[in-house]
Amino acid sequence: MYVKGKIIEQRKLRSEYNILIIEQAEIARKARPGQFIMLQAWERGDIVLPRPFSLYRILPAKGQLHILYKIRGKATLEMSRRIPGEEVKLIGPLGNGADLPETGNIALLGRGIGAAPLMAIAETAYNRGLVVYTFLSARKRELIPGVVDFTRYSSKVVLSTDDGEENEGRLLTVLLEELITKEGIKIKTVFTCGSKRLAQGLLPMETKYNFRAYVLLEEVMACGIGSCKGCVCKVRTPGTPEGHAYKRVCKDGPVFPASEVIW
Amino acid sequence: MKDLDLTSELVPGLKLKNPVMPASGTYDYGDGANAFNPSLLGAIVTKSVSAFPRSGNAPPRIHETPCGILNAVGIPSEGVEAFRRNTLPGLKQYNTALIVSVAGETPEDFAQVISCLEEENGIGAYELNFSCPNLGDGIPFGTNPELLYLAVKQIRKVASRPLIVKLSPNVVDIKLMARQAQDAGADILTVANTLTGMAIDVRRRQPVLGNIFGGLSGPAIKPVALRMVWEVAGAVDIPVIGVGGITDTTDALEFIMAGARAIQVGTANFANPKVMLEIIEGIESYMEENGFTRLADIVGLARR
């Protein structure tokens, strides 16, 4: 769906993060956690492509989408200059989205801005009565976004920072392991985003602790709808001569079983 | 509204309802953005089909540059047999001309794909993607005049339908390539494909694209493509389809006035999935406001 949306709020967080709140009722009604949008929030001929953004919060009742983003280049800088009342163009909702288990506990592991799509998963899971455990890391405390919101939807939020301020900078996978072994919490499904090392660290834990791990991938995209085949990742594919195939992050993903991705 | 005739008869038997179509591999029919009904287009152009399945290049495949995109997708294809089984039936249902883009590394590859497609009905023409810059060390018949001639000649033998040769802009003299294609039996020329380029990530100290080189498309190349359409339209007698950075109605009109009988939109589809429809409507408005009734009246207008 190619539609217009209206900016409701441009919220500056600490550090280089912003939250853009867009009114777009149709996408807010249809979107599932883990899906994304292609956004164009600028009228500049030199920026030819829209940009993919995960959905931080999906609020169908208010008809709103919240986009948590980091100012990283000229497109996100333009985006940060938009003010309430201005129009943006969107394509979405796109991608496969996250499949939540019917019951049980889920764990979310996010690194830096990778926390963004995990919030929508946390909120949806919480509203469906699932128990959510959230693990977030970054270089330093102020680079972990959304801790207050995550706390609202999680039974526990565990932080770790490379500077050692939080949990001596220990690996989130180790902290997850402690939750499982020391506190006896059983985890059914894990979603991770923002770090290849995190996703890989989950692999040996899957069989050991009997959970399924999914990774939300990011890739540079041109179309976002599966057409250009620009955003592929290598995925284990039995039955092909090489044993793997390129899958489109935008259409076949962005959520993939962690064990299928070849890094 | 007056009766406007937007049709463009490229060759007998291939009459487009309007001159606007997507560039190969840049538009998703149906299940993507669902922006509009593809039957409204002048033609549907498929992704390039190869003889056997191809996985394409290693990522990253896309990199935006000012006013353009570098792509090194590398023509992933399901292969012609899967294409016939899975993709072609759906495309035939649209009520417009169907152009199948064909890719390969040798003339034999092209001939093989076309021989298979000859058994199908409902195909309006073949577009030969001779000029993809992303196919490693394949034979450069897209940029060598003698090899181009021989390749078109060989493929011509197996093709009963109109042959569109999509020319590479990465040549010294595009007019020479156009004449070679015409002399070898091409019915129509598409001018032009992407310009070969690259980018380097200075932080990683590596080329950005997995394939090192990629094809530059988008508004950045429009003046170059337009000049080439102008040159080719003046050098051959067969129709020219113009492509390269067309983003709006004005761009499309420029190519048509340079001599293109139809135009393709590529990169602009990504930012605006409705852009082709807007261009069709824009051309209608232009004709109406300026007293033209037939598209043919504005083709090559700037050359007269």
Chai-1 contact restraints between the chains, C-beta under 6 A:
chainA,res_idxA,chainB,res_idxB,connection_type,confidence,min_distance_angstrom,max_distance_angstrom,comment,restraint_id
A,Y2,B,A33,contact,1.0,0.0,6.0,A-B,restraint_1
A,Y2,B,A35,contact,1.0,0.0,6.0,A-B,restraint_2
A,Y2,B,P273,contact,1.0,0.0,6.0,A-B,restraint_3
A,D46,B,P66,contact,1.0,0.0,6.0,A-B,restraint_4
A,D46,B,C67,contact,1.0,0.0,6.0,A-B,restraint_5
A,V48,B,G218,contact,1.0,0.0,6.0,A-B,restraint_6
A,V48,B,T267,contact,1.0,0.0,6.0,A-B,restraint_7
A,L49,B,E64,contact,1.0,0.0,6.0,A-B,restraint_8
A,L49,B,F270,contact,1.0,0.0,6.0,A-B,restraint_9
A,P50,B,A271,contact,1.0,0.0,6.0,A-B,restraint_10
A,I91,B,A33,contact,1.0,0.0,6.0,A-B,restraint_11
A,V220,B,P60,contact,1.0,0.0,6.0,A-B,restraint_12
A,V220,B,I62,contact,1.0,0.0,6.0,A-B,restraint_13
A,A222,B,I62,contact,1.0,0.0,6.0,A-B,restraint_14
A,A222,B,F270,contact,1.0,0.0,6.0,A-B,restraint_15
A,C223,B,F270,contact,1.0,0.0,6.0,A-B,restraint_16
A,I225,B,D28,contact,1.0,0.0,6.0,A-B,restraint_17
A,I225,B,G32,contact,1.0,0.0,6.0,A-B,restraint_18
A,I225,B,A33,contact,1.0,0.0,6.0,A-B,restraint_19
A,G226,B,D28,contact,1.0,0.0,6.0,A-B,restraint_20
A,S227,B,D28,contact,1.0,0.0,6.0,A-B,restraint_21
A,S227,B,G32,contact,1.0,0.0,6.0,A-B,restraint_22
A,K229,B,V73,contact,1.0,0.0,6.0,A-B,restraint_23
A,K229,B,P76,contact,1.0,0.0,6.0,A-B,restraint_24
A,G230,B,R61,contact,1.0,0.0,6.0,A-B,restraint_25
A,G230,B,I62,contact,1.0,0.0,6.0,A-B,restraint_26
A,G230,B,V73,contact,1.0,0.0,6.0,A-B,restraint_27
A,V232,B,P59,contact,1.0,0.0,6.0,A-B,restraint_28
A,Y246,B,S55,contact,1.0,0.0,6.0,A-B,restraint_29
A,Y246,B,G56,contact,1.0,0.0,6.0,A-B,restraint_30
